[in-house]
């Protein structure tokens, strides 16, 4: 089987060009030039010296073409560079993926996320109450990391005393996406899943009996959270025991790290551009547009992996069956063929233009948690701009070391507390 994307001409870098070092360059603080070179010179790139080896696509059209063909480019071997067992949502294909997503849909539709807004807003206020009076500190450590972790824990229904452990386990699991310590990943995954199962067991005991139940019990006999949805789904045969455990795990991990990256990088870009920050202070209605531009400009996920179910030709290169392919959302979102002046951070872009970014993926595997991430970012920046004036760098930010995820591990800043709340 051979499927050719839109552009099929092989492109050569020429004999004098230096070799493309994807892992090293994508892990740098500013991989923009690297991605521009890949789009121009090597639209299908083979990373042969990695274990396992993998391919990379970087043009918007090629990224979208891959995402449009989930039957050919499967998620069942996992979204990371290593091969993992088939799972749920991002590690599953239809029809299992569609069934699992249907179960969770009611918890992630915008109306459900809006109902969560008061609790998420209170979490942000609690963190800023401790952080803002200091006048100087690390925004990532004090706010960008704990805020989304606490928000997703609120949505799941995780007890407050357990949320610190959830954060640590999540960080270990995320590190494995780019080939980190797989044993640590397995330990963290098992620990999170055990905790998810414990919460489901509690809710199941509250329901009593062991037969099917009416989903209307959610919010009545048991709490209105995702662990309750999983409990009812398990009782009614919509998911099995393994899926119940894995769904809780994947939602926590996916809902934490990427939003941390969005918050840290967006604030950094605003500090670099005081005029843009001043515009947002004057008109908070522009915050949603700024969030979409931040997602496009600094995609929190460089690119996830797919595995082909059959041999396929891309730009004249034959990719053997069951090869790993990195679909680089970050490179696609800077493609000048689709975004004018792609390396300019502009909050005045038409929403129809930046609405086409693929920071959350595209198609059947579009991130189910996107509405929650947008809510968290909107609340966070409205509060930060209200409570913190004269925000500036207090040191050099540090970039995380990953060619899969793009974010800051530290963002030292100083500011003047406004006294407003």
C-alpha positions in Angstrom: 0.0 0.0 0.0 1.3 3.4 -0.9 -0.2 6.8 0.1 1.5 10.0 -1.2 0.8 13.3 0.6 0.2 16.6 -1.2 3.8 17.4 -2.0 5.7 14.4 -3.4 9.0 15.9 -4.7 12.1 14.7 -2.8 14.1 17.6 -1.6 17.9 17.6 -1.1 19.9 19.7 1.3 22.9 19.6 -1.0 26.3 18.2 -0.4 27.6 21.2 1.6 24.8 21.3 4.1 25.4 20.2 7.7 23.4 17.2 8.8 20.0 17.7 10.4 20.1 16.7 14.1 16.5 16.5 15.0 16.6 15.3 18.6 19.3 17.8 19.6 17.7 20.8 17.7 14.1 20.1 18.7 15.3 20.0 22.3 16.8 23.5 22.1 15.2 26.6 23.5 14.2 28.0 20.1 13.8 25.2 17.5 12.2 27.5 14.9 15.1 27.6 12.5 15.4 23.8 12.7 11.8 23.2 11.8 12.0 25.8 9.0 15.0 23.9 7.6 13.2 20.5 7.8 10.1 21.9 6.1 12.3 23.3 3.3 15.0 20.7 2.9 13.9 17.4 4.4 10.1 17.1 4.7 10.5 13.5 5.6 13.4 13.0 7.9 14.8 9.7 9.2 16.3 9.6 12.7 18.4 6.4 12.2 20.6 6.7 15.3 17.8 6.5 17.9 16.5 3.3 19.5 14.0 2.8 18.1 14.7 4.7 14.8 11.8 6.9 13.6 10.7 9.3 10.9 9.5 12.9 11.1 7.1 15.0 9.0 7.1 18.8 9.5 5.0 20.5 6.8 1.4 21.4 7.8 -0.1 19.5 4.8 1.8 16.3 5.6 1.0 16.5 9.3 -2.7 17.0 8.5 -2.6 14.2 5.9 -1.2 11.8 8.5 -3.9 12.8 11.1 -6.6 12.3 8.5 -5.7 8.7 8.0 -5.9 7.0 11.5 -6.5 3.7 9.8 -3.0 3.8 8.3 -1.3 5.8 11.0 -2.3 4.1 14.2 -2.2 5.2 17.8 -2.2 1.6 19.2 1.6 1.6 19.7 1.4 4.7 21.9 2.1 8.4 21.3 5.7 8.2 22.5 8.8 7.1 20.6 8.9 3.7 22.2 6.4 1.0 21.5 3.9 0.3 24.2 0.9 -1.9 24.6 -2.5 -0.7 23.2 -4.4 1.2 25.7 -7.1 3.9 25.7 -7.8 7.2 24.0 -4.4 8.4 22.7 -3.1 4.8 22.7 -6.1 3.3 21.0 -7.8 3.2 17.7 -11.5 3.0 16.7 -13.8 1.4 17.6 -12.4 1.2 21.1 -11.2 4.8 21.0 -14.7 6.0 20.0 -16.4 4.0 22.7 -14.1 5.3 25.4 -14.4 8.9 24.2 -18.3 8.6 24.2 -18.2 7.6 27.8 -16.1 10.7 28.8 -17.6 13.2 26.4 -20.2 14.6 29.0 -17.3 15.5 31.4 -15.4 17.5 28.8 -18.0 19.4 26.8 -17.6 23.2 27.2 -20.8 23.4 29.3 -19.4 20.8 31.8 -16.0 22.7 31.9 -17.8 26.0 32.5 -19.5 24.4 35.6 -16.0 23.6 36.8 -14.9 27.2 36.4 -15.6 28.4 40.0 -13.6 25.5 41.5 -10.7 26.1 39.1 -10.8 29.8 39.7 -10.5 29.2 43.5 -7.5 26.9 42.9 -5.8 29.7 41.0 -6.6 32.3 43.7 -5.2 30.0 46.4 -1.9 29.6 44.6 -1.6 33.3 43.7 -2.5 34.3 47.3 0.8 32.6 48.4 2.8 33.6 45.3 1.9 37.3 44.5 3.0 38.9 47.8 6.6 37.6 47.3 7.3 39.9 44.4 9.8 37.5 42.9 9.8 33.8 42.3 9.7 30.9 39.8 6.3 31.1 38.0 6.6 27.5 36.7 7.3 25.9 40.1 4.9 28.1 42.1 1.9 28.3 39.6 2.3 26.7 36.2 3.0 23.2 37.5 0.5 22.9 40.4 -2.4 24.8 38.9 -3.2 22.4 36.0 -2.4 19.4 38.2 -4.9 20.5 40.8 -7.4 21.4 38.2 -7.4 18.0 36.5 -7.4 16.4 40.0 -10.6 18.4 40.7 -12.2 17.2 37.5 -11.2 13.6 38.2 -12.3 13.7 41.8 -8.9 13.0 43.5 -8.7 13.7 47.2 -6.7 16.8 48.1 -4.2 15.0 50.3 -3.2 12.8 47.3 -2.6 15.5 44.7 1.1 16.0 45.5 1.8 12.4 44.7 -0.2 12.6 41.5 2.0 15.5 40.4 5.2 13.5 41.0 3.9 10.4 39.2 2.7 12.4 36.3 6.2 14.0 35.8 7.8 10.5 35.7 5.3 9.2 33.2 5.7 12.2 30.9 9.5 11.9 30.8 9.1 8.5 29.2 7.4 9.9 26.1 10.8 10.9 24.7 12.5 7.6 25.7 13.1 8.3 29.4 13.3 5.7 32.2 10.7 3.1 31.1 10.8 1.4 34.5 9.9 4.7 36.2 7.1 5.1 33.7 5.7 1.7 34.5 5.9 2.4 38.3 4.3 5.8 38.0 1.5 4.4 35.7 0.8 1.6 38.1 0.7 4.0 41.1 -1.7 6.3 39.4 -3.9 3.5 38.2 -4.0 2.0 41.7 -5.2 5.3 43.0 -7.9 5.6 40.3 -9.1 2.1 41.1 -9.3 3.0 44.8 -11.5 6.0 44.0 -13.8 3.9 41.8 -14.0 1.3 44.5 -15.2 3.9 47.0 -17.9 5.1 44.6 -18.9 1.6 43.7 -19.5 0.8 47.4 -21.6 4.0 47.8 -23.8 2.7 44.9 -24.3 -0.7 46.5 -25.1 -3.9 44.6 -23.2 -5.1 41.5 -25.5 -4.7 38.5 -26.0 -1.9 36.0 -27.0 1.5 37.3 -28.7 4.6 35.8 -26.1 7.2 34.9 -28.4 9.7 36.6 -26.9 8.6 39.9 -23.9 10.8 39.1 -24.3 14.0 41.0 -26.9 12.4 43.2 -25.8 9.1 44.8 -22.2 9.7 44.0 -20.1 12.8 43.2 -20.1 14.6 39.8 -16.6 13.8 38.7 -14.7 11.7 36.1 -14.0 8.8 38.6 -17.8 8.6 39.1 -18.3 8.4 35.3 -15.7 5.6 35.2 -17.5 3.8 38.0 -20.9 3.9 36.2 -19.2 3.0 32.9 -17.6 -0.1 34.6 -20.9 -1.1 36.2 -22.7 -0.8 32.9 -20.2 -2.7 30.8 -19.2 0.4 28.8 -15.5 -0.2 29.7 -13.6 -3.0 31.3 -11.4 -3.0 34.4 -8.2 -2.4 32.5 -9.7 0.5 30.6 -11.1 2.1 33.8 -7.6 2.1 35.3 -5.8 3.4 32.2 -8.4 6.1 31.4 -7.9 7.7 34.7 -4.1 7.6 34.3 -4.1 9.0 30.8 -6.4 11.9 31.6 -4.2 13.0 34.5 -1.0 12.9 32.6 -2.3 14.5 29.4 -4.1 17.2 31.4 -1.1 18.3 33.4 2.2 18.7 31.6 0.9 20.3 28.4 -1.1 23.0 30.2 2.0 23.7 32.4 3.9 24.4 29.2 1.2 26.6 27.8 1.1 28.8 30.9 4.9 29.2 31.2 5.6 29.8 27.6 2.7 32.3 27.1 3.8 34.4 30.1 7.4 34.3 28.8 6.3 35.5 25.3 4.3 38.3 26.9 7.3 39.4 29.0 9.3 39.5 25.8 6.6 41.7 24.3 5.6 44.4 26.8 3.3 46.1 24.3 1.3 43.0 23.8 1.0 42.5 27.5 -0.2 46.1 27.9 -2.8 45.5 25.2 -4.1 42.4 27.1 -4.2 44.4 30.4 -6.3 47.1 28.6 -8.6 44.6 26.9 -9.1 41.2 28.6 -11.5 40.1 25.8 -8.3 39.5 23.8 -7.0 36.8 26.1 -8.7 34.0 24.3 -7.1 35.1 21.0 -3.7 35.4 22.8 -4.1 31.8 24.1 -4.7 30.5 20.6 -1.7 32.4 19.3 0.4 31.0 22.1 -0.7 27.5 21.3 0.2 28.0 17.6 3.5 29.9 18.3 4.8 27.6 21.0 2.9 24.3 20.7 3.3 22.5 24.0 3.6 19.2 22.2 6.4 19.3 19.6 4.9 16.2 18.1 3.5 12.8 19.0 4.1 9.5 17.3 2.0 7.3 15.0 2.8 3.8 13.7 1.9 2.7 10.1 -0.1 -0.4 9.6 1.3 -0.9 6.1 4.4 0.2 4.1 3.9 3.7 2.8 5.7 6.2 0.6 6.1 9.8 1.7 8.1 12.3 -0.4 9.8 9.5 -2.3 10.9 7.7 0.9 9.5 4.2 1.6 8.6 3.8 5.3 8.4 0.2 6.3 5.4 -1.2 8.1 5.2 -0.5 11.8 7.7 2.3 11.8 7.4 5.2 14.3 6.6 8.6 12.7 6.7 11.8 14.7 4.0 14.2 13.6 5.4 17.6 14.5 2.6 19.9 15.4 5.1 22.6 16.4 6.6 22.7 12.9 3.2 22.6 11.2 2.0 25.6 13.2 4.9 27.7 11.9 4.4 26.7 8.3 4.3 29.9 6.2 2.1 28.2 3.6 -0.7 28.3 6.2 0.2 31.1 8.7 1.4 34.5 7.3 4.5 35.7 9.2 4.5 32.5 11.3 7.4 33.6 13.5 5.6 36.7 14.6 3.6 36.5 17.9 0.4 38.4 17.0 -2.7 38.4 19.0 -4.6 40.4 16.3 -4.7 37.4 13.9 -8.1 36.5 12.7 -9.6 33.7 14.8 -10.3 31.7 11.6 -6.6 31.8 10.8 -5.2 30.7 14.2 -8.2 28.4 14.7 -6.6 26.1 12.2 -3.6 25.4 14.4 -2.9 21.7 15.3 -1.5 22.2 18.8 -4.3 19.9 20.1 -4.0 17.5 17.2 -6.8 17.1 14.7 -9.6 14.8 13.8 -10.7 11.8 15.9 -7.8 12.2 18.3 -8.2 15.9 18.8 -7.4 16.5 22.5 -10.5 15.8 24.6 -9.2 18.1 27.3 -8.8 21.2 25.1 -11.7 23.0 26.7 -10.2 22.6 30.2 -6.8 23.8 29.0 -8.4 26.9 27.5 -10.4 27.6 30.7 -7.3 27.3 32.9 -5.2 29.6 30.6 -8.0 32.2 30.4 -8.5 32.3 34.2 -4.8 32.3 34.9 -3.9 35.2 32.7 -6.9 37.3 33.8 -5.8 36.9 37.4 -2.1 37.3 36.7 -2.7 40.5 34.8 -5.0 41.8 37.6 -2.7 41.0 40.5 0.8 41.4 39.1 2.2 44.6 37.5 5.6 45.3 35.9 6.3 41.6 35.3 9.8 41.1 34.1 12.4 38.3 34.0 14.5 37.8 37.1 16.9 35.4 35.5 17.2 33.1 32.5 14.4 30.7 31.9 15.3 27.0 31.5 13.8 24.8 28.8 12.8 21.3 29.4 15.0 18.7 27.7 12.6 16.9 25.4 12.1 16.6 21.6 8.5 15.6 22.3 7.2 18.2 24.7 8.0 21.9 24.5 8.0 23.9 27.8 9.9 25.7 30.4 11.2 24.0 33.5 11.9 27.4 35.2 10.6 31.0 34.6 12.1 33.3 37.2 10.2 36.6 37.3 9.8 39.7 39.5 6.7 41.9 39.7 4.9 44.5 41.7 1.8 43.2 43.5 -1.2 45.4 42.6 -3.2 44.7 45.7 -6.1 43.7 43.5 -7.8 40.3 43.7 
